[in-house]
Amino acid sequence: MKILVVNSGSSSIKASLFEFGKIKEGVRTMSAHVDGINLADCKFTMKGGRKNIGLKTKVETHEQGVKLILENLLKTGLIKNLGEIKRVGHRVVHGGEKYKKPVKIDAKVMADIKKFGSLAPLHNPVNLESIRACKKLLPKSNHIAIFDTAYYGTLPQEAYLYGLPLEMYKKHNIRRYGFHGTSHKYVVNKAIKYSKKRNPKIISCHLGNGSSITASLDGKAMDTSMGFTPLEGVLMGTRSGTIDPAIIFYMQENLKMKSEEVNNLLNNKSGLLGVSGISSDMRKIYEASLKGDKRAILTIELLSYQIAKCCGGFAAALNGADILIFTGGLGEKAFYVRKKVCEYLEFLGFKIDKRKNEKAVKSGLDLADISATRAKTKVLVIETDEEKQIAEEAKSAA
């Protein structure tokens, strides 16, 4: 069975084609990226079979992007006709409390995705746009929604409730939802298979332009750093992460900033970019830090401190920790952040081997154990694969 995975962003579409046999796990036969939808500089790349495609193009809508991917799937011979694609797995960021499992997409599900768009305005609307496009172009395929929030359906009340009047949750569903669930689920399950430990207590750090940390017990999420929206938690590429809520009132009342200005500041001008004054890209910040740039050095210290503090809190929530995972673009590459985080967490037994830590960046492996020799706890660097997780869940959906 062939399953197409579609992961849409505001100006991009990432897609992968997986083929499943009766026994074997899914094999990725194609990966594609339409980057720059409705922008002047749009690029299309595809890898599959014996062909690598890379070209500049003009794509104005997500529907055109999906069409471009399907056309090239046919041209490369990876599929003979669109009917071969039996299922399409769609990443959807927010499913509220309602969706805790993969679900076949019908009119009611689409209406709910639209409704939850108020909780994820940068994500759900474009997820829905791609779903409409795929259903139009692949009308005979089964379309399955896999929600990022679904992994957090196991959070206990003490983890997902805020200190607000309880009516705010009961009437308005204001609670912690959590995000990056597909990524956390993938790396946690991979760590469990690797460690072979019974009922492991795992802290997974998905670090990138968006960053979240999750505490899990035997593969079930127990707490997470992101909350009602993806703004909460540790500082990110351009997002502030957790701040005193009263700062917002101060900016509005004393600095005379409008609500949309505050929102823009917290989501697009803060985080690594705001603290460093250099970039939201940690690679550029690290380069500056090597030259002695004080703000760059401060940014790395601040991020590492916040990650470690969150991990320490989650170790308390789990009553210990057996495995610490780093994943995501920053988590997989920034060995210097991993080093600083683990220095803070040595009291929990998370001690790393310096050589293994630095080598993990260039290892080319999808899992690297960077723990110090004889360490009782494990520190793992795992390459996340959200598309593969989505394909597996789409396959198993009823």
N, C-alpha and C positions, 0 to 999 in steps of 0.2 A: 504493500500500500504506500502510495506517495502522499506526503503531507507537506503543504506549504505553510511556512511560518511568516507572519507579517508583524513587524514591530515598527510602528509609526511615531515619529516625532513631529514637532511643529513645522519643520521644513525638510524632513527626510523620511525615507522608508528603508528599513533594513529587512531583508527577506532571506530565508534559507529553505531549501528543498531537502526533505529527508525521505529515505526509502526504508520501509520496515518489512522484514521477512516474517515468516511464521514463528521463528524462534529467536533470531538475532535481534539485537537492539538496533535502533535507527542509525542509518549511515547518512551523513550529510553529503549530498551530491552537488549542491550549488549554494553559493552565498552571493548576495547582491546588495548594493547600496546606492540609492538615489539621494544625493546630498546637495541641497540647495534648491528645493522646490519653491518656485515663484521668486527666485533670486537671479541676479544677472549671471553669477558664476555657479552654474549647476553642473555637477559631474555624476556620471553613471559608471559604476564598476560592477563586474560580475566575474566570479571564478567558478568554474564547473567543467567536468569532463577534462578535455585537453585544451580548453580555451580560457584565456584571460581577456576580459574586455575592459577597456578604460577609455572613456570619451567625454568630451564636453557636450552638453545638450541643453535644450530648453524645455523644462517641465514646469507647467504653471499650476497644476492641481495634483492632489494625491491620486485621483483616478488615472490621470495620465502617467503617473509614476508606476502604478500597479500594471497598467497596460504595457509599459515599456519593459518591465520585468518579464511578463508573460510572453511577449513577442520574442524576447531573446532566449527564453527557455525553449521555445519552439525552434528558433534558428540554430541553436547549438545542438539540437537533437536530444537534449536531456529528457524531453517528453515529445511524444509524437502528436498528441492532441490534448486539449485542456481537460478532457474527460478523465485523463489519468490521475489528475489531482483529486483524490477522494475527500480530503479534509483540508481545511485551512484553519490554523491556530492563530488567533488574534490576541496580541498582548493588549490588555486594557488596564489602565493604572488604578482606577478607583471603582470598587464594587460595593462600597458601603458595608453595612452589616449583612446585607441580603445574600451576597454571592460568596460562598466559601469553598466552592468546587467549580471545575470547568463546566460550562453550560452551553448547550446548542443555542445559537443566536436566532431569535425570532423577533417579531415586532415589539413584544413586551420587554425583552431584554434590551433592545435598542433604545426604547423609551427610558428605561432605567439608567442606561449608560449616559444618556443625555441629561437626565435629572442629576446624576452624581457629578456632572460636569462642573457644578458650582463649587464642589469640593476639590476638584483638580482641573481648573480652567485652562492650564497650559497643556494638558494631556488628553483628557477624555474626549473633547470635541474633535481632535485630529484622529484619535483612535476610531471614533464613530465614522468619520469621513472615509477612512480606509476600508472599514467594514462595508459601508454602502457600495464603494467602488468594487470591492472583491465579490460581493453578492451579485452585482450587476454583470461582471465579467466572467464569473464562475458560478452560474446559477444552479448547476447540478451538484456542486460540492457541498459537503456539510461544513458549516462555519461554526467554530467553537471559540468562545471567549474564555481566556485565562486571565484572571484578575491578580494584580500585584498585591492587593490587600488580602487575598484569600488565605495566604499562609498564616495570617495573624488571627484567624478565627479561633485559635486556642488560647489567646491571651486571657488570663484571669481578670476579674473586675478590678482588683487593686492595681493592675498594670495599665488598664485602658481608661479608667475614669480619671477626670480632673477634679480639683478641689472647688468645683462650682456647685451651685444648687442642683440637686439631682434631677430636677425638672428640665434642666438644660440638656441633659442626656436623654431623658425619657420622651420629651416633646420634640427636641430639635436634633437628636442624634449627635450631639457634640461630645466627642470622645477621641481617644487615640486609635488610629486605624493602622498605621505602619505602611511602609512602602518598600520597594525593591524585594518583595517577598519571593518572586520567582528566582532571583539570583541567590538569595539566602538559602532557599530550599535546596537548590542545586548543590551548592558548596557544602552545606551541612550534611546532606546525604552522602556526598563523596567522602567527606571526612570520617563519617561513621563507618563506611566500608573499609577505609584505609586503616583506621585505628583498631577496629574489631573490639572496641570497648563496650561493655554493657551499660545502657542508660547513660551515655556520655553527656556531660554538662559542657555546652559549646557556646563560645562567644564569637560571632562572625562579624567582620568589619568590611562592609562594601564601601570602598572609598574611591571617589572620582569627582566629577563636576557636581554630582549629587552624592551625598554620603549618608549612610545609615549603619547602625550597629544593632545587632539582634542577639538576644539570649535565648537559647533553646535547650530543652531537656529531652534527650532521646528522639531528636528530630522534630519536636513540637515547639513552636514559638511560645515563649513565656513573657517576653518584654522586648521593646524596641525603642530606638531613639527618636525616630520621626513620629509625628503625632496626628493631629486633625488634618494637617496638610504636610507636604514635604519640606516645609520651611523649618520645622523644629529639629533639634538635635545639635550635632557638632557643626562648626562652620564648614562651608562647602565652597565650590568654585566662585559663585557670586552671591550665594545666600548666607545670611548672617548666622543661621542656626538659632539656638535658644537665647533669648534676651529677656530682661525684665520687661513685662508688658507695659509698665508705666512709661517706658522710654517712648513708646508710640504716642501717648497722650502729651508728653513733654514736647516732642517734635511738632505735634499739631498745634498745641496751645502757645508754646514759647517761641518756636522757630517758624510758626505760621505756615507749616507744610500741609498741603492737602493730602487726603487719604491715599489718592493714587500716587502721589509723590513718595509717601512713606512706603507704600507697597513696592514701588519700583526700586527704592533704595535698599529695602530688606532683601528683595529677590534678585536684583540685577546689578547692584553696585557694592555689595558687601562681601563677606567671606574672604577668600584668598586674595581676590582682586582688591577689595577695599582696604584690607590690612597692609598688604604689600605695596600697593600703588603701582604694581608692575604688570600683573596678569592674573587670570584665573587658572592658568596652566602651571602646575607645580614644577614642571621641568624648567621653565624659565625662571621661576622663583629660586629654585635650587642653584641654577647657574649664577644668579646674582648673589646668592649667599656665599658661594665659594670665592667671590670677589670682595667679600666683606660688607655687603649691603646690609645695614642694620635692620631695616624693615623686613627684608627677605628672611633674615635669621629669626626675627621675632615671629613671623608668620609660621615658619616650620615648628618653632617651639610651641606656639599657641595651639596649632592643630594637634600636635602630638600630645600635649597636655590634656586637651579636651577629650581626645579619643581614650586615653588611659583612664581618665576620671570616670568616663562612662562605663568602660570595661570593668573598673573596680566596683562600681555600683551594681552592675549586672552579676558579678561574682557573688556579691552579697545576696542578691535576689535568688540566685541558684544554689546558695550555700556551698560555694566552691566552683571551680572551673577546671576542666580536663584538657580542653582544646581551644586554642585561639587561632582564628582564621583571618587572613588578609586576602581580599579579592577586589575586583574593580580595577580600572585603569591605574589609579594612584596606588591602591593597595598592592597591586601586583608588581609595580615598577619602583616605587619610592622606598628603597631599602633603608634610607636614612630616617624616614618616618617610622618604619617598623622598628628600627634600632632604638629610637628614643622612647617609643611606646612601651617596648618590652623592658627597658631600663626602669621605667616607672612601675612595671608589674612584676618585677623579680620576686617580690614578697609572695606572689601567688604561684611561683615556680616557673614562670614563663621566661626562661633564659635561652637566648639564641646563640648559635655559632656564627661568628662574624663572617667567616669565609663562606659558609653556606648561605647566609643572608644576602651577601653581595652577588654570589654566583647565581642565585635563584632568578635574577633579572634576565640573565642570558642563557638559562638552562634549556629553554624551549619546551620544558615539560609542563603538563597541565596541573601537576601537583608537586610541590617541593617541600620537604620536611626540613626546616631550618633550626630545629631544636638543638640545644647543646647536648653533647654526649651524656648519656645516663640521666637526662632530665625526665622527671616523672610526668610532666605535662608536655603537650605537643603544641608547637607553633607551626602552622602550615600556610603556605602561599598557594592558593588554588585559582586557576584561571576559570572564571565564571563562564557559563554557556547557557544564557537565558533561552536562546532559540531552541536548544536541544531539550531543555526542560519543558518548554511550551509544546514541542512536538510530542514528547512522551505523554503529556497530560491530554493533548488533543486526541491522541491515539486511544487512550484509556477511557475517554469520556463516553458516557452512555448515549 
